[in-house]
Amino acid sequence: MLMTLIPLFDEEMKVKAYSVFAQKNNYLLNPMMMGTARFDGATSIQGLEVIQAMGIETISDDVDIFVPISNINVFTDVDSQCGDIPHNRIVFLIDNTIPPIDMYISRLEDLKKRGFGLAIRKLAVSEFESYKAVLQLMDYVFLNNKKVAIDKAKIYFSKLYPHIKLCAGNIETAEIFEQLKKGGGYQFYEGVFYRTPLTKGEKEVAPLKVNYIKLLNIVNSENFELSEAADTIGRDTALTISLLRMVNNMTVNSGITTIRHAAAMLGQRELKKWINTAVVNALCADKANEVTRLSLLRAKFAENLAPAFEMAALKDELFLMGLFSVLDVILDRSMEEALNMMTVVDDIKKALVDRTGKLVKVYDFMIQYEEANWPEISRQMIIENLDDGVITGAYMDALEWYKNVMTGKN
């Protein structure tokens, strides 16, 4: 099974929910599944399978999870599939393949009584009237910013269904997000806008970020000195505390008290990886939390994909490529300008700026995967002879790693 998480933001750019999108079968690898066999296991709600396998706390400790359901699995025994997942954390996401007829309306009413939230997407303007009975039950409606007159739709729903929370979807740029936010009326915002840089009227890089960039350049130089890196870390209290805490967790006795000792304990390779991770995290301090999460997830996911793409020897470069893949957003520069400020190998620059070179196929795969573009992922899996279990394992391991990094367990 393939799966990914897509964030939903509020006006303050805080993540308020995630949508789980999954695909159980690769129809290009299994063409027989395109026939009647596609209904095998169709009553299983794949999003709930994912949450059960990962644990809801790995996705998030406190936000709601939107789980797509179909016109078939809407009738399944959701209680048994939920297990110990709290019903009030799950919002079932339907679309216009579920028709507004009595048997579906009754089932949606039942799900509502059981404590689940309900949301609908992909509803055309021409269907608004016929879906009245369904809309009365909805907690959320997703409005596609590119396919409907979203401002008019907002007025329509605010007048007829004031209880519904509106989600502005498919937002491509930060400028569009700001326009929609200024108009108000939306509870959630979804799209790639949070990972696009604001390059207009760009300002000087803040002094603190300049210092962090210097540290990154030290550790990404060939054969850097541990002592130089340690001394630079020592000028930043937060990095010092983070390093000492991590190294103390690795030792039997908590006797590490100096930064140079901690650096020596890690060794050059692990110190380089930790600094890159910690510093990018610090650089994201003035950005949406999801930018940090995206950077770290991409880094670990790309590293985990290395063996599958027969690039095991390049796993460190792939980690750094993923980590720096949002550097343009962090520094509000074009990717080329941002990378020119850094010491990185040419292969990483080629992948992130020119979309060429030996690392780019992993970068391409990673981007398509996080956007749940399953047809393209299926195509690439055939070309690269990739196993979906390996890919899903790589992604789930990245999620677990991210959680551990942010809670200080790594």
C-alpha positions as CSV (number, residue, x, y, z in Angstrom):
1,M,0.0,0.0,0.0
2,L,1.2,3.5,-0.9
3,M,0.3,6.4,1.4
4,T,1.0,10.0,2.1
5,L,-0.2,12.9,4.3
6,I,-1.3,16.3,3.1
7,P,-1.6,19.1,5.6
8,L,-4.4,21.6,6.2
9,F,-3.5,25.0,7.6
10,D,-5.4,27.8,9.4
11,E,-4.8,31.5,8.8
12,E,-1.7,31.5,11.1
13,M,-0.1,28.7,9.0
14,K,-0.5,26.2,11.8
15,V,-1.4,22.7,10.8
16,K,-4.9,21.9,12.0
17,A,-5.5,18.6,10.2
18,Y,-4.0,16.0,7.8
19,S,-5.6,14.2,4.9
20,V,-4.5,10.6,4.5
21,F,-4.3,9.5,0.9
22,A,-3.5,5.9,0.1
23,Q,-3.5,3.4,-2.8
24,K,-3.7,-0.3,-2.0
25,N,-2.8,-1.7,-5.5
26,N,-0.6,-0.6,-8.3
27,Y,-2.9,-1.0,-11.2
28,L,-0.1,-0.7,-13.8
29,L,1.8,-3.5,-12.1
30,N,-1.4,-5.5,-11.7
31,P,-3.5,-4.9,-14.8
32,M,-6.0,-7.6,-13.7
33,M,-7.0,-5.3,-10.9
34,M,-8.5,-2.9,-13.5
35,G,-11.3,-5.3,-14.0
36,T,-13.8,-6.7,-11.5
37,A,-10.9,-7.7,-9.3
38,R,-10.5,-4.0,-8.3
39,F,-13.4,-4.6,-5.9
40,D,-11.4,-7.2,-4.0
41,G,-11.0,-5.8,-0.5
42,A,-12.9,-2.7,-1.6
43,T,-14.8,-2.6,1.8
44,S,-11.5,-1.8,3.5
45,I,-10.9,1.8,4.4
46,Q,-7.3,2.3,3.4
47,G,-6.8,5.4,5.4
48,L,-7.8,3.6,8.6
49,E,-5.4,0.8,7.8
50,V,-2.6,3.3,7.5
51,I,-3.5,4.9,10.8
52,Q,-3.7,1.6,12.5
53,A,-0.4,0.5,11.1
54,M,1.4,3.7,12.0
55,G,-0.4,4.7,15.2
56,I,-2.3,8.0,15.2
57,E,0.3,9.6,17.4
58,T,2.9,9.1,14.7
59,I,0.8,11.3,12.3
60,S,-0.1,13.8,15.0
61,D,-0.9,13.9,18.6
62,D,-3.7,16.5,18.4
63,V,-5.1,17.3,15.0
64,D,-7.9,15.7,13.1
65,I,-7.3,13.2,10.3
66,F,-9.3,13.3,7.1
67,V,-9.8,9.8,5.7
68,P,-11.3,9.4,2.2
69,I,-14.1,6.8,1.8
70,S,-15.8,5.5,-1.3
71,N,-19.4,4.7,-2.3
72,I,-18.5,1.0,-1.4
73,N,-16.5,1.2,1.8
74,V,-18.8,3.8,3.3
75,F,-21.0,0.8,4.3
76,T,-18.2,-1.2,6.0
77,D,-18.0,-1.9,9.7
78,V,-16.0,1.3,10.6
79,D,-15.9,0.5,14.3
80,S,-13.9,-2.7,13.8
81,Q,-11.6,-0.9,11.4
82,C,-11.1,2.0,13.7
83,G,-10.0,-0.2,16.6
84,D,-8.9,2.2,19.4
85,I,-8.7,5.2,17.1
86,P,-10.9,7.9,18.7
87,H,-13.9,8.6,16.5
88,N,-13.7,12.3,17.1
89,R,-10.3,12.5,15.5
90,I,-11.5,11.0,12.2
91,V,-13.3,13.0,9.5
92,F,-14.6,10.9,6.6
93,L,-14.0,12.6,3.3
94,I,-16.5,11.8,0.5
95,D,-16.9,13.1,-3.0
96,N,-19.6,13.2,-5.7
97,T,-19.3,9.4,-6.4
98,I,-21.5,9.1,-3.4
99,P,-25.0,10.1,-4.7
100,P,-27.5,12.1,-2.7
101,I,-30.0,9.2,-2.4
102,D,-31.7,7.8,0.7
103,M,-29.4,4.8,1.5
104,Y,-26.3,6.9,1.4
105,I,-27.9,9.8,3.4
106,S,-29.0,7.3,6.1
107,R,-25.5,5.9,6.3
108,L,-23.9,9.3,6.6
109,E,-26.4,10.1,9.3
110,D,-25.3,6.9,11.1
111,L,-21.6,7.8,10.9
112,K,-22.4,11.2,12.3
113,K,-24.2,9.7,15.3
114,R,-21.1,7.5,15.9
115,G,-19.0,10.6,16.5
116,F,-17.2,10.8,13.1
117,G,-16.8,14.1,11.3
118,L,-17.9,14.4,7.6
119,A,-16.4,16.4,4.7
120,I,-17.1,16.5,1.0
121,R,-14.9,17.5,-2.0
122,K,-15.0,17.5,-5.8
123,L,-18.6,18.9,-5.7
124,A,-19.4,20.8,-8.9
125,V,-21.4,24.0,-8.6
126,S,-24.1,22.4,-10.7
127,E,-24.5,19.8,-7.9
128,F,-24.9,22.1,-5.0
129,E,-28.7,22.1,-5.1
130,S,-29.1,18.3,-5.6
131,Y,-26.8,17.6,-2.7
132,K,-28.8,19.6,-0.1
133,A,-29.6,16.6,2.1
134,V,-25.9,15.6,2.1
135,L,-24.6,19.1,2.7
136,Q,-26.8,19.4,5.8
137,L,-24.7,16.6,7.3
138,M,-21.3,17.9,6.4
139,D,-18.9,19.5,8.9
140,Y,-16.5,20.6,6.1
141,V,-16.7,21.4,2.4
142,F,-13.5,21.6,0.2
143,L,-13.7,24.3,-2.5
144,N,-11.2,23.9,-5.3
145,N,-9.6,27.3,-5.8
146,K,-8.9,26.5,-9.5
147,K,-12.2,24.9,-10.5
148,V,-14.9,27.0,-8.8
149,A,-15.6,30.7,-8.3
150,I,-14.5,30.3,-4.7
151,D,-15.6,33.7,-3.4
152,K,-19.1,33.1,-4.7
153,A,-19.2,29.6,-3.4
154,K,-18.2,30.9,0.0
155,I,-21.1,33.3,0.1
156,Y,-23.5,30.5,-1.0
157,F,-22.4,28.2,1.8
158,S,-22.2,30.9,4.5
159,K,-25.8,31.8,3.8
160,L,-27.4,28.3,3.4
161,Y,-25.1,26.2,5.5
162,P,-23.5,28.5,8.2
163,H,-22.5,25.4,10.3
164,I,-20.1,24.1,7.6
165,K,-16.4,24.9,7.8
166,L,-15.0,25.8,4.4
167,C,-11.6,24.6,3.2
168,A,-10.0,26.5,0.4
169,G,-8.1,23.9,-1.7
170,N,-5.5,23.7,-4.5
171,I,-3.8,27.0,-3.5
172,E,-0.6,27.2,-5.5
173,T,1.1,30.4,-4.2
174,A,1.6,32.3,-1.0
175,E,0.1,35.3,-2.7
176,I,-3.2,33.5,-3.4
177,F,-3.2,32.3,0.2
178,E,-2.8,35.9,1.4
179,Q,-5.7,37.0,-0.8
180,L,-8.0,34.3,0.4
181,K,-7.0,34.9,4.0
182,K,-7.7,38.6,3.7
183,G,-11.2,37.9,2.4
184,G,-11.8,35.6,5.4
185,G,-14.5,32.9,5.7
186,Y,-12.3,29.8,5.4
187,Q,-11.2,27.6,8.3
188,F,-8.6,25.5,6.4
189,Y,-6.3,26.1,3.5
190,E,-4.7,23.4,1.4
191,G,-2.2,23.4,-1.4
192,V,1.5,23.7,-2.2
193,F,1.5,27.4,-1.3
194,Y,3.4,26.8,2.0
195,R,6.4,25.4,0.1
196,T,6.7,28.1,-2.5
197,P,9.2,31.0,-1.7
198,L,8.3,34.7,-1.4
199,T,10.9,36.0,-3.7
200,K,9.3,39.4,-4.5
201,G,10.8,42.3,-2.6
202,E,13.2,39.9,-0.8
203,K,15.1,41.2,2.2
204,E,18.6,40.7,3.5
205,V,19.0,37.3,5.2
206,A,18.7,37.8,9.0
207,P,22.1,37.8,10.9
208,L,21.1,34.7,12.8
209,K,20.4,32.8,9.6
210,V,23.7,34.0,8.2
211,N,25.4,32.4,11.2
212,Y,23.6,29.1,10.6
213,I,24.5,29.2,7.0
214,K,28.2,29.6,8.0
215,L,27.9,26.5,10.2
216,L,26.3,24.5,7.4
217,N,29.1,25.5,5.1
218,I,31.7,24.4,7.6
219,V,30.3,20.9,8.0
220,N,29.6,20.4,4.3
221,S,33.1,21.3,3.3
222,E,35.4,18.4,2.6
223,N,37.1,17.0,5.7
224,F,35.9,19.7,8.0
225,E,37.4,20.0,11.5
226,L,35.3,18.7,14.4
227,S,36.7,21.3,16.7
228,E,35.8,24.2,14.4
229,A,32.2,22.9,14.1
230,A,32.0,22.4,17.8
231,D,33.2,25.9,18.6
232,T,30.6,27.3,16.1
233,I,27.9,25.3,17.8
234,G,29.0,26.7,21.1
235,R,27.9,30.2,20.0
236,D,24.3,29.1,19.9
237,T,22.6,28.1,23.1
238,A,19.8,26.1,21.6
239,L,22.1,24.1,19.4
240,T,24.4,23.4,22.3
241,I,21.6,22.1,24.5
242,S,20.2,20.0,21.7
243,L,23.6,18.4,21.0
244,L,24.5,17.7,24.6
245,R,21.0,16.2,25.3
246,M,21.3,14.0,22.2
247,V,24.8,12.7,23.0
248,N,24.0,12.2,26.7
249,N,21.0,10.0,25.6
250,M,23.5,7.9,23.6
251,T,25.8,7.2,26.5
252,V,25.4,5.0,29.5
253,N,26.4,7.7,31.9
254,S,25.5,11.3,31.3
255,G,29.1,12.6,31.5
256,I,29.3,14.6,28.3
257,T,29.6,18.3,29.4
258,T,31.8,19.9,26.7
259,I,30.8,20.5,23.1
260,R,34.1,19.3,21.7
261,H,33.7,16.0,23.7
262,A,30.1,15.7,22.3
263,A,31.3,16.3,18.8
264,A,34.1,13.7,19.2
265,M,31.5,11.2,20.5
266,L,29.4,11.5,17.4
267,G,32.2,11.5,14.9
268,Q,32.5,13.5,11.7
269,R,29.8,11.7,9.7
270,E,27.1,11.7,12.4
271,L,27.9,15.2,13.5
272,K,27.6,16.5,10.0
273,K,24.2,14.8,9.7
274,W,23.0,16.1,13.0
275,I,24.1,19.7,12.3
276,N,22.5,19.7,8.9
277,T,19.2,18.5,10.5
278,A,19.3,20.8,13.6
279,V,20.4,23.9,11.7
280,V,17.7,23.6,9.0
281,N,15.2,23.1,11.8
282,A,16.5,26.3,13.4
283,L,16.4,28.2,10.0
284,C,12.7,27.3,9.7
285,A,11.9,29.0,13.0
286,D,10.1,31.9,11.3
287,K,8.2,29.6,8.8
288,A,5.2,27.4,9.1
289,N,6.0,24.3,11.2
290,E,5.2,22.2,8.2
291,V,8.2,23.5,6.4
292,T,10.4,22.0,9.0
293,R,8.5,18.7,8.8
294,L,8.6,18.7,5.1
295,S,12.4,19.3,5.0
296,L,13.1,16.5,7.5
297,L,10.7,14.0,6.0
298,R,12.1,14.5,2.6
299,A,15.6,14.1,3.9
300,K,14.9,10.8,5.6
301,F,12.6,9.5,2.9
302,A,15.2,10.2,0.2
303,E,17.9,8.5,2.3
304,N,15.6,5.5,2.8
305,L,14.9,5.3,-0.9
306,A,18.6,5.1,-1.8
307,P,18.8,1.2,-1.8
308,A,15.6,0.9,-3.8
309,F,17.0,3.1,-6.5
310,E,20.4,1.3,-6.3
311,M,22.0,4.4,-4.8
312,A,23.0,3.1,-1.4
313,A,26.5,4.7,-1.8
314,L,24.8,8.1,-2.2
315,K,22.4,8.0,0.7
316,D,24.2,10.9,2.5
317,E,23.8,13.1,-0.6
318,L,20.2,12.1,-1.0
319,F,19.6,13.0,2.7
320,L,21.1,16.4,2.1
321,M,19.2,16.9,-1.1
322,G,15.9,16.3,0.7
323,L,16.9,18.5,3.6
324,F,17.8,21.4,1.3
325,S,14.8,21.0,-1.0
326,V,12.9,23.7,0.8
327,L,15.9,26.0,1.2
328,D,14.3,28.5,-1.3
329,V,11.3,28.7,1.1
330,I,13.5,29.1,4.2
331,L,15.6,31.9,2.7
332,D,12.9,33.5,0.5
333,R,15.2,33.2,-2.5
334,S,15.1,31.3,-5.8
335,M,16.6,27.8,-5.3
336,E,19.7,28.8,-7.3
337,E,20.3,31.8,-5.2
338,A,19.8,29.9,-2.0
339,L,22.1,27.1,-3.0
340,N,24.8,29.6,-4.1
341,M,25.0,30.6,-0.4
342,M,25.7,27.0,0.6
343,T,28.5,24.5,0.2
344,V,26.9,21.6,-1.5
345,V,28.0,19.1,-4.1
346,D,27.1,19.6,-7.8
347,D,24.8,16.6,-7.8
348,I,22.5,18.2,-5.3
349,K,22.5,21.5,-7.2
350,K,21.8,19.8,-10.4
351,A,18.8,18.0,-8.9
352,L,17.3,20.9,-7.1
353,V,18.0,23.7,-9.6
354,D,18.2,22.1,-13.1
355,R,16.3,18.9,-12.4
356,T,19.1,16.9,-13.9
357,G,21.8,14.5,-12.7
358,K,21.8,11.1,-11.0
359,L,19.9,12.2,-7.9
360,V,16.9,13.8,-9.7
361,K,14.9,10.6,-10.2
362,V,14.7,10.2,-6.4
363,Y,13.8,13.8,-6.0
364,D,11.1,13.5,-8.7
365,F,9.7,10.3,-7.1
366,M,9.6,12.0,-3.7
367,I,7.7,15.0,-4.9
368,Q,5.1,12.9,-6.8
369,Y,4.7,10.7,-3.8
370,E,4.0,13.5,-1.3
371,E,1.4,14.9,-3.7
372,A,-0.3,11.4,-3.9
373,N,0.1,11.3,-7.7
374,W,-0.4,7.6,-7.7
375,P,-0.6,7.1,-11.5
376,E,2.8,8.7,-11.9
377,I,4.2,6.8,-8.9
378,S,2.9,3.6,-10.4
379,R,4.6,4.4,-13.7
380,Q,7.9,5.1,-12.1
381,M,7.7,2.0,-9.9
382,I,7.5,-0.1,-13.1
383,I,10.5,1.7,-14.7
384,E,12.6,1.4,-11.6
385,N,11.3,-2.1,-10.6
386,L,10.3,-0.8,-7.1
387,D,8.3,-2.8,-4.5
388,D,5.4,-0.9,-3.0
389,G,6.1,-2.5,0.4
390,V,9.6,-1.1,0.4
391,I,8.4,2.3,-0.6
392,T,5.7,2.5,2.0
393,G,8.2,1.2,4.6
394,A,10.6,4.0,3.6
395,Y,7.9,6.7,4.1
396,M,6.6,5.3,7.4
397,D,10.1,5.0,8.8
398,A,10.7,8.7,7.8
399,L,7.5,9.7,9.7
400,E,8.7,7.8,12.8
401,W,12.2,9.2,12.5
402,Y,10.7,12.8,12.3
403,K,8.6,12.2,15.4
404,N,11.7,11.0,17.3
405,V,13.8,13.9,16.2
406,M,11.2,16.4,17.3
407,T,10.7,14.7,20.6
408,G,14.4,14.4,21.3
409,K,14.5,10.6,21.0
410,N,17.0,10.5,18.2
